[in-house]
């Protein structure tokens, strides 16, 4: 995509950390890229170790680039996810934000209502939350109970 095309395209900020490479997010990026020219930027806030984050950011960016079919910029944010998003939005012109969270029960961002707080900054927000995955013990128990023969006599 040329600089002129990039300036005319839709601009989406993706906010993700551990979920940057989840299939549901990659599918959404691919869908949007096919729908219209879109320039994506990945923001990874609340990074504990900069060395680990650099590897994670680079890996996540490459996966997102594959889904988008184009270059994806990458940014490392600060400790507070909301402040990181607010700062990026204040210094860039984005048309919308995708926030990719952990499953509902484990998501600190959902507990802190990050999507609604970002929406209050005046930008449309799409929240992508994968479904809870059952624990291996629960899967085994369900599988075992489904195969168990009916109890005898009674």
C-alpha positions as CSV (number, residue, x, y, z in Angstrom):
1,X,0.0,0.0,0.0
2,X,1.4,3.4,-1.0
3,X,1.6,6.4,1.4
4,X,-1.3,8.0,-0.5
5,X,-3.4,4.9,-0.2
6,X,-2.6,4.5,3.5
7,X,-3.7,8.1,4.1
8,X,-7.0,7.4,2.5
9,X,-7.6,4.1,4.1
10,X,-9.6,3.4,7.3
11,X,-7.3,3.4,10.4
12,X,-7.9,0.8,13.1
13,X,-6.1,0.6,16.4
14,X,-5.9,-3.0,17.8
15,X,-5.4,-3.2,21.6
16,X,-4.2,-6.7,22.6
17,X,-1.7,-8.3,24.8
18,X,-1.8,-12.1,25.3
19,X,-4.7,-12.3,22.8
20,X,-3.0,-10.7,19.8
21,X,-2.7,-13.9,18.0
22,X,-6.0,-15.5,18.8
23,X,-7.9,-17.0,15.8
24,X,-11.0,-14.8,16.5
25,X,-9.0,-11.6,16.3
26,X,-7.1,-12.7,13.2
27,X,-10.4,-13.6,11.5
28,X,-11.8,-10.1,12.3
29,X,-8.6,-8.4,10.9
30,X,-8.8,-10.4,7.8
31,X,-12.6,-9.7,7.4
32,X,-12.0,-5.9,7.8
33,X,-9.0,-5.9,5.4
34,X,-11.1,-7.6,2.7
35,X,-14.0,-5.3,3.4
36,X,-12.1,-2.1,2.7
37,X,-8.5,-0.8,2.7
38,X,-7.5,-0.6,6.3
39,X,-4.3,0.4,8.0
40,X,-3.9,-1.5,11.3
41,X,-1.7,-0.6,14.3
42,X,-1.2,-3.0,17.2
43,X,-0.9,-1.5,20.7
44,X,0.4,-3.9,23.4
45,X,-0.2,-2.2,26.8
46,X,0.8,-3.3,30.3
47,X,4.0,-5.0,29.2
48,X,6.0,-6.5,32.2
49,X,9.2,-7.2,30.4
50,X,10.3,-5.1,27.5
51,X,12.6,-7.9,26.2
52,X,9.7,-10.4,26.2
53,X,7.3,-7.8,24.8
54,X,9.6,-7.0,21.8
55,X,9.4,-10.7,20.8
56,X,5.7,-10.9,21.5
57,X,5.0,-7.6,19.6
58,X,7.0,-8.7,16.6
59,X,5.4,-12.2,16.5
60,X,1.9,-10.8,17.0
61,X,2.5,-8.1,14.4
62,X,3.6,-10.7,11.8
63,X,0.6,-12.8,12.4
64,X,-1.7,-9.8,12.1
65,X,0.1,-8.8,8.9
66,X,-0.6,-12.2,7.4
67,X,-4.3,-11.7,8.3
68,X,-4.4,-8.1,7.0
69,X,-2.4,-8.8,3.9
70,X,-0.4,-5.6,4.6
71,X,2.1,-4.1,7.1
72,X,0.8,-3.6,10.7
73,X,2.5,-1.0,12.9
74,X,3.3,-2.0,16.4
75,X,3.5,0.1,19.6
76,X,4.3,-0.8,23.2
77,X,2.2,0.9,25.8
78,X,2.6,1.7,29.5
79,X,1.4,-0.1,32.6
80,X,-2.2,1.4,32.4
81,X,-4.0,0.1,29.3
82,X,-6.6,2.9,29.3
83,X,-3.9,5.6,29.5
84,X,-1.9,3.8,26.8
85,X,-4.9,3.8,24.5
86,X,-5.8,7.4,25.4
87,X,-2.3,8.6,24.5
88,X,-2.2,6.8,21.2
89,X,-5.6,8.1,20.2
90,X,-4.6,11.7,21.2
91,X,-1.5,11.5,18.9
92,X,-3.0,9.6,15.9
93,X,-6.2,9.7,13.9
94,X,-7.9,6.4,14.2
95,X,-11.4,5.6,12.9
96,X,-12.1,2.8,15.4
97,X,-10.5,0.5,18.0
98,X,-10.6,-3.3,18.4
99,X,-10.0,-4.4,22.0
100,X,-9.0,-8.1,22.2
101,X,-9.5,-9.5,25.7
102,X,-9.0,-12.7,27.5
103,X,-12.1,-14.8,28.2
104,X,-14.6,-13.0,30.4
105,X,-13.8,-14.8,33.7
106,X,-10.0,-14.0,33.3
107,X,-10.1,-10.5,31.7
108,X,-8.8,-7.7,33.8
109,X,-9.6,-5.3,31.0
110,X,-13.3,-6.3,31.1
111,X,-13.4,-6.1,34.9
112,X,-12.0,-2.5,34.6
113,X,-14.5,-1.8,31.8
114,X,-11.8,-0.8,29.3
115,X,-14.0,-1.0,26.2
116,X,-16.6,1.5,27.6
117,X,-13.9,3.8,28.9
118,X,-12.2,3.9,25.5
119,X,-15.6,4.4,23.8
120,X,-16.1,7.5,26.0
121,X,-13.0,9.0,24.1
122,X,-15.3,9.3,21.1
123,X,-14.2,6.4,19.0
124,X,-16.2,3.3,18.0
125,X,-15.0,0.2,19.9
126,X,-15.3,-3.5,19.0
127,X,-14.6,-5.9,21.8
128,X,-13.4,-9.4,20.8
129,X,-13.6,-11.9,23.7
130,X,-13.0,-15.6,23.1
131,X,-15.3,-18.0,24.8
132,X,-14.2,-19.7,28.0
133,X,-12.5,-23.0,27.3
134,X,-13.5,-25.8,29.5
135,X,-10.8,-27.2,31.7
136,X,-9.2,-30.5,30.7
137,X,-10.8,-32.1,33.8
138,X,-14.2,-30.9,32.9
139,X,-13.8,-32.1,29.3
140,X,-12.7,-35.5,30.5
141,X,-15.6,-35.7,33.0
142,X,-18.2,-34.7,30.4
143,X,-16.7,-37.2,27.9
144,X,-16.6,-40.0,30.5
145,X,-20.2,-39.4,31.8
146,X,-21.5,-39.4,28.2
147,X,-19.9,-42.8,27.6
148,X,-20.8,-44.4,30.9
149,X,-23.3,-47.2,30.7
150,X,-26.6,-46.8,32.5
151,X,-26.6,-47.7,36.2
152,X,-27.8,-51.3,36.9
153,X,-30.9,-52.2,38.8
154,X,-32.3,-50.2,41.5
